[in-house]
Amino acid sequence: MNVVHGGFRDGFISFLLFSLPGAIGMYGLSVGVSRVGTTLPIPVYALLSGLNAATVGIIALAAVRLSEKAITDRLTRALVYLGGVMGMLYTALWYYPVLMIGAGIVTTVWDLRCLHAIARLFKTCCKISTAAENQLGDDLESCHRDSWVGARPGHSTTPPPTPHNSRQESKMAQPEVPSSQSTVVAPTARHAFTSDIPDLRKPELNPLESLADFPNMSWKFGTGILVFFAFSFVIIITTHVVISSAPRGFSLFADLYLAGTIIFGGGPVVIPLLREYIVTQGWVSPRDFLLGLAIIQSFPGPNFNFAIYLGSLATAGTSLPSFCGALIAFVAIYTPGLLIVVGFTGLWRLLRSRTWFLSVLRGVNASAVGLVYAAVYKLWQIGYLTAAMQGGLPLGTDPWLVAITATAFVAVAWFRVNPPLAILLGGVMGMLRYAIVER
């Protein structure tokens, strides 16, 4: 919004003010974590488990609230469900965008009634085929009558009974329906078939009339930004695939650049992907990943700052200083989203009146909300930390942690507690669990 109304300078300043405090805090946390031994005191594990449990409750509430906005009909409800289920079954950087693009195609086909056109075409073909069969039957009957008259010239010219034709008899037996009744039945049936489709049709807007909406943007500039982003994306990912033994800094940048590109739904969706492509490669230990995950929720700014924490730890054991890893992660995770948002802002005045574009957004948004539910499940499966299992256990292993998750959910949803305060409350409850159960 600051870019639109105040220009790029104001937009960039607001972005830095929003993201830098939390990014600096996460970098400081990474420096401290890198100096911690392999084993933490047992109370610390209890604290982190409580924080993780409360975080899962907050993200689950966010998923519920997002779904209330994303679900507009039965189709989007089904897409949210399928996005969540399919997101739980598999995790990959290429997999999530495929799900969202597929959902956008489905809503576009449904909203533009492409299936209805195909059904009408099929029905028309059936009618043509039926008419051809009737015409063929009439021709055969005429030939049969002419041949009978020619074969018996001295006898009565009365033709024999016509062959039995069930289709003609059914037409003759069918009562005529007044035209006033037929005009009522057809619209009612059509309404019953399409009542679940939202009407996205809006009056076409003249782009020249909406220039005042975005005084600092133009569709040419927006198109240029998107073309630049697409070119940079192809170059970076292709280089990353071709070079098998790339330096740690470039591999980190390429993975986070890809993650920042495909994420539609915010921080909760990116967390499982970061675990898959940072922890699985051995750059960051599972314990340090979960430690940062527990603390990031209490920091200001977006959850994408979690990438700064991971970038610093990922380069800690290399020739790159840790602050270089944090800077690489900051640029890589934020740049794609900024370029895409600025580019589409320039094109928005041209696309906002297009039915197909609104339909695509409807499907992509529904699928992204489903992926937030998938993120809740994946975080639930690794939220319980112990000294013996630093890679994480399911929160359902301990009823206390389930109670902490439910408490955070209810506190924010029903009692309007601030989410960071609810997460801190989860940490306190985790310590209380340690004092009662384990001590």
N, C-alpha and C positions, 0 to 999 in steps of 0.2 A: 504493500500500500504506500509506503514511503517513496518507493521508486516511481510509482504512478503519479503521485501528487507533488512530490518534492524533487524528483530527479535522482540520478544515480548516486550522487554524493550523499544525500540524506538517507537513501536506502542502504548504502554501504555502512554508514555510521550507525544506523539503527541495528543492522545485523551484527556489527562488532559489539555493540553494547549489550545485545541479547545473548551472544554466544561466548564472548571472551571470558567473563568472570568464571563461568563453570568450566571452561576449557583450561584455564590457568589452575583452577582448583584440582581438576582431574590429573593434570600433569604433575602437580606437587604430590598428589596421592601416589602416582606411579613411582616417583623417586623414592618415597618412603617404603612402598611395597617391595621394590627391587632390593632393598637392604634387609628385608626380613628373612629369617631362617625358613627352613622347609616345614617346620611345625609351629603352629600358633598355640597360645594358651587355650585351654578348653573353654573358658568363658567367652573368648572371642568367637569361637565357632558357634556357640549358642546365640551370641549377638547377631552374627551374620545370617544364621538360619532364620531368626525372627525377622530381620530386615527383608530377606528374600521372600518369606511367606507373605508379609504385608505388601510387598511390591507386586506379587502375583494377584493379590486381591484388588489392588488399584488398577492394574492392567485389565483384569476381568471386568471391572466396572466400566472402564473406558470402552471396552469392546461392546458391552451392552448398550451404552449410550450412542456409540457410533452406529450400531445396527438399527437403532430406533430411527435414525435419520436416513440411513441407506436403504432400508426396506420400504418400498413404496407399493409393492404388489406381490403376488405369489411368485413371480419369476425372480425378483431380486431376493426374496426370502430363500428360494432354492439355491441361488448363486452364493449367498452368504454361507449356507450350510455346506455346499460342495467345496467352497474355498477353504473352510475350516477343516473339513475331513481330508481333503487332498493335501493340504498343507501339513497336516500331522503325519501323513504317510511317507512323505519324502521331503528332503531338504537339499536344494542346490540353487546356485545363483541364477541359472537359466530357467529353472522350473517355475519360480514365482511370476516372472513376467509372462510366461506362456499361459499360466492360469488366468491372469488378468486380461490379457489380450483376447483369449478365448471367451471370457465372460462379456467383454465389450462387443464381440462379434455376435454373440447370442442375443443380447438385448437389442442390437441394431436390427438384426433379422426379424425379431419379434415386434419391435415398435414400428418398423416400416411395413409390417404385414407382408413380408416376402412369402411366407408360407401360405398366407391366404391367397396370394396371386397364383401360386403353384396349384393350390387346391381348386381355384376357379378354372384354371387352364385344363386341369385333369377332368373336371366336370364337363367343360365344354367339349373336350375330345370324346367323352363318353356319349354326350348327346348327339354329336355328329355321327358316331359309329352306330348308334341306335337308329337314327334317321336313315342311314344308308341301308341297314338291314331291313327296315320297313319298306323302303323303295324297291329293294331287290325282291321282297315277298310280293309286292304289288305287281311287278313286272312278270314274275313267274305265274301268278294267277291269271294275268291277262293272256299270256301265251297258252296256258292250259285251256282257257275258255275258247280262244280262237281255233286251237287245234281240234276241239270237240265238235265245233260247228262245221268245220271243213270236212271232218271224217263222216258225218251223218247228214247228207244234204237233203234226203227225203223225209226226214223225221222232224219232230218238233224242235224248234230252235231254242227252246227253254234250256238254259245251261244247267248242269248238275249243281247240286249244293256246293257252295264255296267251302274250301278246306277250312278246318277249325283253326282259328287264329286267336289265341288267348289274349294277345296284346291289344288287338282291336276290340274284342269284347270287353276287356277291362276298361278301355277308354269309353265305350258306349255306356257301360254300366255305372261309371263314376258320375256322381251328381255334380252339377255345375255349382261352383262357389261364386257368390256375388263378388263383384269387383271391390266393393267396399270392405269385405272381409279379407280378401287377399292382400290388400294394401296394409293391413294391420299385422298380419302374420310375419311377413318378411322382415320388417325392421325389428320386431321383437326377437326373432331368432338370431339376427345379426348382433343385436345388443347383448344377448346372452353369451355369444361366443367371444365377444371382444370387450366385455365389461371390465376385464382385469388388466387391460392395457391402458397405461396413463396417456393422456393426450399431451404430447410434447410439441404439437404444432403451434407455432407462434407467428404473428405477422412478420414478414420479412422486413428487416431493418436496412435502411440505406447506410452503408459504411461511412459516407461523408457526413451523415447527420449525427454520428456518434463519435466524431473526432474529439469533441470536448470532454468525453469521458476519460481519455488517457492523453492529456496534453503533452506528456514527455515521451510518448511511445508512437511508433508507426509500424504498420504491418511489414514494411520492407526491412526495418531494423530487426523486428522479431524474427523474421525468416532468416536473416543473416546470422543471428545468434544461434538458432536451431541448427543451421547448416554447419556452423563452426563446431558446435557441440558434437554433432553426428560424425564429422570428420575426425575430431580428436578422439572420440570413443573408439572408432574403428582402428585408428593407428595404435592407440595404447593397448587395446585388447589383442590385436593381431601380433604386436611385438611381444606381448607377454606369453602368447601361445607358442610363437616360433622359438623364442629364446628359452630353452629348458632350464639353464642354470643362471638365471638373471640375478643380479645383486638383490640383497634383502630389501633395500630401500625402494627399488623399482617394483618388485613383487608386491610389497605392501601397498604402494601407491596404486597399482593396477587393480588389486583385489578390492580396495576400499572405493576406488573410482567406479568400479562395476557395481558394488553394493549401493553406493549413493545414487546410482542411475536407476536401478530397478525398484527401489523402495518406494512404495505408495501406501502410506498408512502410518508412517512415523516410526519412532524409536523401537517400540515393542516388536515390530516385524524384523528390524535389522539385527536384533540381538542374536537370534538363532543362527543367522547367516554369518555373523562375526565369529561365533563359536566354531562354526563349521570350517571357516577358512583362515582363522588365526590360531585357534587352540589345536585343531586337528593337525596342522602342519608343525606343531611343536614350538611355535614362536613364543607362546604364553602358556603357562601351566593352568590346568583347570581350576586350581584353588585361587590363583590370582584373578582369573576371569570372574569367578563367582564373588570374590571379595569386592572387586570394582563394581560389579552389577548391584551388589547390596547397597553400596554407598552412593552411586550415581543418582539414585532417586531422590536423595536429600539435597542434591546440589542444584543451584539455579541453572536456568538455561535448558536447551533441548537435550534429549537422551543421546543425540548423535555425538555429544562430547565424550561418550564412552569410547569412541574410536581413538580419541587423543590419548587416553589412558592406555589402550592396547598398543597403539603405535609406539609410545615411549618404551613400553616393556619389550616389544618385539625387536627393537634395535639396541636394547641394553647390552646384549652380549656380542655385538658386532663392532666394526670400526666406526660406525656412525654414532655420534653422541645421542643421548636419549631425547634431547630437545629437538633434534632434527627429525627423529621418528615421530614425535608429537606434531611437528609442523607439517610433515608429509601427510599424516593422517587427517589433520585439520583441513588442508587444501583438498585432499582427495575425496573426503566424505561430503563436503559442503558444495564443492564447485558444480557437480552435475545438477543438483537440485536448483541452485541459483540460476544457472543458465537456462534450464527448462522453464522455470517460472517466469523469468524475464522474457524469454522468447515467446511463450504462449500469451503473456500479457499484451504483447504487441499484436498478436493475431486474434485476441479475444473478441474484439469489436467486429471482426469478420466472421467468427465461428459461433458466436453466442446465439444467433438466430437459426442455425442449421440443426434440423431435427436429428440427423445422423450423428452429429458431434455430441449432442446432449445424450443420445442413446448410448454411445460408446462410454461416456463418462459415468453413466448410471451403472453399467455393467462392471466397469473397472473398479468403481467405488465399492460396489457390493462384494466383489471378490477380495478386495483389499481388507475389508472388515472381517471377512472370513479368515484371512491370514492372521489377523490380530488374535482371534480365538485359537488358532494353531500355535501362535507364540505363547499364549497362556499355558497351553498344554506342555510345550517343550520346557518352559521355565519351571513349571510344576515338577517335572521329572528330574530336575537337577538342583532344586532349591535347598535341600537339607545337607548341611556340611558337618562332617565329623573329622576327627584326627585320623581315623582309619580309612575313611572314604572321602578324600579331598576333591574327588571328581564330581561329587554330588549324588544325592539319593532323592527319590520322590518325596515330596512333602507329606503325602499320605502315609508314610512310614510311621509318623508320630502324630497322634491326635491333637497334641498341643499346637503343632504347626498348622493343622487344618483349622483349629479354632482361631489362630492368629490371622489367617487368610480371611476367614469369614468376618472377623472383627473389623479388619481394615475396610472390607467391602461395605459393610453395614454402616460404619462410622462416616464414611464419605457420602454414601448414597442417601442415607436417611437422616443423619444428624449434621450434615454439612461441615464435617471436619476437613480442614485443609489437608490435601494428600501428603505433603512432606511430614506434617505432624502425625498423620496416621501411620506412616512408615516408621517414624521414630518410636511411636507407641508399640509397633510390632517388635522393634529391637528391645524395648523394655520388657515386653512379655516374654521374649526369648531368654533374657537374663533371668526373669522370674522362673521360667521353666527349669533353667539350670539349677537355681537355688533350691527348688522343690524336689526335682526328680533325680538329678545326677550328682548332686553334692553329697 
